């Protein structure tokens, strides 16, 4: 009889632990440059449920979450980062410090904005110099030529701008690919094609929010997608214009 009571107590005590394991996520947060240095008092927020917690002295955290939730990590002096949960395994997060070059970066800038309208391929690119290397054989850092003189300088500037834009387009295609989107939000077929056509980020958007958080952007875009009526989940056909001679 005593043995049965003990087993019942052990069973009852194990229930909350098992339940928590089903709905909780654990992990650690560390400095990006010194990856062995844990960051304490990092604010960890589940954007989907608004639950929050802070990391301990060893950088550890535990928060209620489920697959598909977005977690946000923020600490003064460090860049805010987000994590889209594709599984419930323990996570390790590395936060970079806010350097002078990235002083105005805010990951929240990746939230849904006017940039999610139809992308204008003729839009002017930002004047800020990019750190992305050109995709061709040109070795100019950031696509900037340091030569002088009239029309030659203008032509080199045009080539540099094209190289820089090509680098961003390659980055966008790599991170906003059908395979990556399907892994995150599980849509496919014609819906996936329509989603990619509607929400592909522009070069200007990626440059202005550098370093661009593609997972966060895709997840937020998907939330907007779900709120649209079925007939609104695709771009309207562009009317054919008169050809000019």
C-alpha positions in Angstrom: 0.0 0.0 0.0 2.8 2.4 0.9 4.5 1.6 -2.3 1.4 2.5 -4.3 1.2 5.8 -2.5 4.8 6.6 -3.3 4.3 5.8 -6.9 1.2 8.0 -7.0 3.2 10.9 -5.5 6.1 10.5 -7.9 3.6 10.4 -10.8 1.8 13.5 -9.7 5.1 15.4 -9.2 6.2 14.4 -12.7 3.2 15.8 -14.5 4.0 19.5 -14.3 7.6 18.7 -15.4 6.4 16.7 -18.4 3.8 19.4 -19.3 6.4 22.1 -19.1 8.9 20.2 -21.3 6.2 20.1 -24.0 5.7 23.8 -24.0 8.9 25.3 -22.8 12.1 26.4 -24.6 15.5 26.7 -22.9 18.8 28.1 -24.0 21.7 30.5 -23.3 22.7 34.0 -24.6 26.4 35.0 -25.1 28.5 37.8 -26.4 29.0 37.5 -30.2 32.7 38.5 -30.2 33.5 36.6 -27.0 31.4 33.5 -27.4 32.4 32.1 -24.0 31.1 35.3 -22.2 27.5 34.8 -21.0 25.1 37.8 -21.0 22.9 38.1 -18.0 19.7 40.2 -17.6 19.0 39.9 -21.3 15.2 40.4 -21.8 13.7 37.4 -23.6 10.2 38.0 -24.9 7.8 35.7 -26.7 6.3 38.0 -29.3 3.4 35.7 -29.9 2.3 35.4 -26.3 3.9 38.5 -24.7 5.5 36.3 -22.1 8.9 37.6 -20.8 11.8 36.5 -18.8 15.5 37.5 -18.2 18.7 35.5 -18.5 20.5 34.4 -15.4 24.2 34.8 -14.4 25.2 32.1 -16.8 23.2 33.5 -19.6 20.6 30.8 -19.3 16.9 31.3 -19.9 13.6 29.3 -19.9 10.4 30.6 -21.4 7.0 29.1 -22.3 6.8 28.8 -26.1 5.8 26.5 -28.9 6.9 25.8 -32.4 6.2 28.7 -34.7 6.7 31.4 -32.0 9.0 34.4 -32.3 11.4 35.1 -29.5 13.1 38.5 -29.1 16.4 39.1 -27.2 17.3 42.6 -26.1 20.0 44.1 -23.9 21.2 47.7 -23.6 24.5 48.1 -25.6 23.7 45.1 -27.8 21.7 44.6 -31.0 18.2 43.2 -30.6 17.8 39.8 -32.2 14.9 37.5 -32.9 14.5 33.8 -33.3 11.8 31.9 -35.1 11.2 28.5 -33.5 11.3 25.7 -36.0 11.8 23.1 -33.3 11.9 23.0 -29.5 15.6 22.1 -29.0 17.8 24.2 -26.7 19.0 27.3 -28.3 22.3 29.3 -28.1 22.0 33.0 -29.0 25.0 35.4 -29.7 24.3 39.1 -29.5 26.7 41.6 -31.2 27.6 44.8 -29.5 26.3 48.1 -30.9 29.3 49.3 -32.9 29.5 52.8 -34.3 28.9 51.6 -37.9 25.7 49.8 -36.8 24.5 52.4 -34.2 21.1 52.9 -35.8 20.3 49.3 -36.6 17.1 48.0 -35.1 15.9 44.5 -35.9 12.3 45.7 -35.3 12.7 47.6 -38.5 12.0 44.3 -40.3 8.3 44.5 -39.2 5.7 44.8 -41.9 5.9 48.2 -43.6 5.1 49.9 -46.9 8.0 48.0 -48.3 5.8 45.0 -48.6 3.9 46.6 -51.5 4.9 45.9 -55.1 8.6 46.4 -55.4 9.6 49.1 -57.9 12.6 47.7 -59.8 13.5 51.2 -60.9 13.7 52.6 -57.4 16.9 54.4 -56.5 19.3 52.6 -54.2 20.4 54.1 -50.9 23.5 56.2 -50.9 25.0 54.4 -47.9 28.1 52.3 -48.7 27.4 48.6 -48.3 29.9 46.1 -46.8 28.7 43.4 -49.2 31.3 42.4 -51.8 30.4 42.5 -55.5 29.5 39.2 -57.0 31.8 39.6 -60.1 35.5 39.6 -60.4 35.7 43.3 -59.5 37.7 43.7 -56.2 36.4 47.1 -55.2 35.3 46.9 -51.6 31.6 47.8 -51.4 31.7 48.7 -55.1 33.4 52.0 -54.6 36.0 53.2 -57.1 38.8 55.6 -55.8 39.8 57.1 -59.1 39.4 60.6 -60.4 38.4 62.3 -63.6 35.3 63.3 -65.5 33.2 60.8 -67.3 35.4 57.9 -66.4 34.6 58.4 -62.7 30.9 58.5 -63.4 31.0 55.3 -65.4 32.9 53.5 -62.7 30.4 54.8 -60.2 27.5 53.3 -62.3 29.3 50.0 -62.5 30.0 50.0 -58.8 26.3 50.7 -58.1 25.3 47.8 -60.3 27.8 45.5 -58.6 26.5 46.5 -55.2 22.9 46.0 -56.2 23.7 42.6 -57.7 25.3 41.6 -54.5 22.1 42.5 -52.5 19.9 40.8 -55.1 21.9 37.6 -54.7 21.7 37.8 -50.9 17.9 38.3 -51.1 17.4 35.4 -53.5 19.5 33.2 -51.2 17.7 34.0 -48.0 14.2 34.6 -49.5 14.2 31.3 -51.3 11.3 28.9 -51.8 13.1 26.2 -49.7 13.8 28.6 -46.8 10.3 30.0 -46.7 8.7 26.6 -46.9 10.9 25.4 -43.9 9.6 28.4 -41.9 5.9 28.8 -42.7 5.0 25.6 -44.5 3.3 26.9 -47.6 3.9 25.6 -51.1 2.7 25.5 -54.7 1.0 28.5 -56.2 0.5 30.1 -52.7 4.2 30.0 -52.2 4.8 31.7 -55.6 2.2 34.4 -54.8 3.7 35.0 -51.3 7.2 35.4 -52.8 6.0 37.8 -55.5 4.1 39.9 -52.9 6.6 40.1 -50.1 10.1 39.8 -51.6 12.1 42.5 -49.8 13.6 45.3 -51.9 17.3 46.2 -52.0 16.5 49.5 -50.3 14.7 47.7 -47.4 17.6 45.2 -46.9 20.2 48.0 -47.0 18.3 50.3 -44.6 17.7 47.5 -42.0 21.2 46.0 -42.3 21.9 43.4 -40.9 18.5 42.3 -42.2 16.7 39.6 -40.2 15.1 37.5 -42.9 13.4 34.9 -40.6 11.7 37.7 -38.6 10.6 39.4 -41.9 9.2 36.3 -43.3 7.3 35.4 -40.2 5.8 38.9 -39.9 4.9 38.9 -43.6 3.2 35.6 -43.2 1.0 37.1 -40.4 0.0 39.8 -42.8 -0.6 37.2 -45.5 -3.0 35.2 -43.3 -5.1 38.4 -42.6 -5.7 38.9 -46.3 -8.8 37.6 -48.1 -8.1 34.8 -50.6 -8.5 37.1 -53.5 -6.0 39.5 -52.0 -3.2 37.0 -51.7 -1.8 37.6 -55.1 -0.6 40.6 -57.1 -3.1 42.2 -59.5 -2.0 41.7 -63.2 -0.2 44.7 -64.6 -2.2 46.1 -67.6 -0.2 46.0 -70.8 0.9 49.4 -71.9 1.5 50.8 -75.3 4.9 50.1 -76.7 7.0 53.1 -77.5 9.1 53.4 -80.6 
